[in-house]
Amino acid sequence: MNAEHIGTSLDSFLAEEDLLEVATVIAVKRTIVWQIKKEMELQSITKTNMAKRMKTSLAAVDRLLDEPNTHLTLAMLVKATVALNKTIRVELTDLL
């Protein structure tokens, strides 16, 4: 381990390595996918049914639920939340 990073936060290390934005995108997408999958399970909604509710294709739902695929539009996210009878809340906070 490099001594210069001892005692620093993970965020500051990632920022120094120019990885903070990529790591944040991946973490946010994984969180969104986890929440959508959990809600689909609670409501017993299949991917096929989700596609019908969202008025989109099964392939689009598969892309939405694919954690490594970070290309997620706000429109698709809103469609998913409406299909689940939920709303989405976005909040900006200061970096730690």
C-alpha positions in Angstrom: 0.0 0.0 0.0 1.2 3.4 -0.9 1.9 5.4 2.3 0.5 8.7 0.8 -3.0 7.2 0.8 -3.0 6.0 4.4 -5.7 7.9 6.3 -7.4 9.3 3.3 -11.0 8.6 2.4 -11.9 6.3 -0.5 -13.6 9.3 -2.3 -10.4 11.4 -2.1 -8.3 8.4 -3.3 -10.7 7.8 -6.2 -10.6 11.6 -7.1 -6.8 11.6 -7.1 -6.8 8.6 -9.5 -9.5 10.3 -11.7 -11.9 7.4 -10.9 -14.5 9.1 -8.7 -17.0 9.9 -11.4 -16.9 6.4 -12.9 -17.2 4.7 -9.5 -20.1 7.0 -8.6 -22.0 6.2 -11.8 -21.5 2.5 -11.2 -22.6 2.8 -7.6 -25.7 4.8 -8.5 -26.8 2.4 -11.2 -26.3 -0.6 -9.0 -28.4 1.1 -6.3 -31.2 2.0 -8.8 -31.2 -1.6 -10.2 -31.3 -3.1 -6.8 -34.3 -0.9 -5.8 -36.2 -1.6 -9.0 -35.6 -5.4 -8.8 -36.7 -5.4 -5.1 -39.9 -3.5 -5.9 -40.6 -5.8 -8.9 -40.2 -8.8 -6.6 -42.5 -7.3 -3.9 -45.2 -6.6 -6.5 -44.6 -10.0 -8.3 -43.9 -8.2 -11.6 -42.0 -10.1 -14.3 -39.7 -8.4 -16.7 -42.2 -9.0 -19.5 -44.9 -7.4 -17.4 -42.6 -4.5 -16.6 -42.0 -4.0 -20.3 -45.7 -3.8 -20.9 -46.3 -1.4 -18.1 -43.4 0.8 -19.3 -44.7 0.5 -22.9 -41.2 -0.6 -24.1 -39.4 -3.7 -25.2 -38.2 -6.5 -23.0 -34.7 -5.7 -24.3 -35.0 -2.2 -22.9 -36.0 -3.6 -19.5 -33.0 -5.9 -19.7 -30.7 -3.0 -20.4 -32.3 -1.1 -17.5 -31.7 -4.0 -15.1 -28.2 -4.6 -16.4 -25.9 -3.2 -13.6 -22.8 -2.8 -15.7 -24.7 -0.9 -18.4 -24.5 2.7 -17.1 -26.3 4.2 -20.0 -29.6 5.0 -18.3 -31.8 7.9 -19.3 -33.9 9.9 -17.0 -36.9 9.1 -19.2 -36.3 5.4 -18.8 -35.9 5.7 -15.1 -39.1 7.7 -14.8 -41.0 5.1 -16.9 -39.8 2.4 -14.6 -40.8 4.2 -11.4 -44.2 5.1 -12.9 -44.7 1.4 -13.9 -44.0 0.5 -10.3 -46.4 3.2 -9.0 -43.5 4.9 -7.3 -41.7 8.3 -7.7 -38.1 9.1 -7.8 -36.2 11.6 -5.7 -32.9 13.2 -6.6 -30.7 15.1 -4.2 -27.4 16.9 -4.6 -25.1 16.8 -1.6 -21.7 18.2 -0.9 -18.7 15.9 -1.4 -17.2 14.6 1.8 
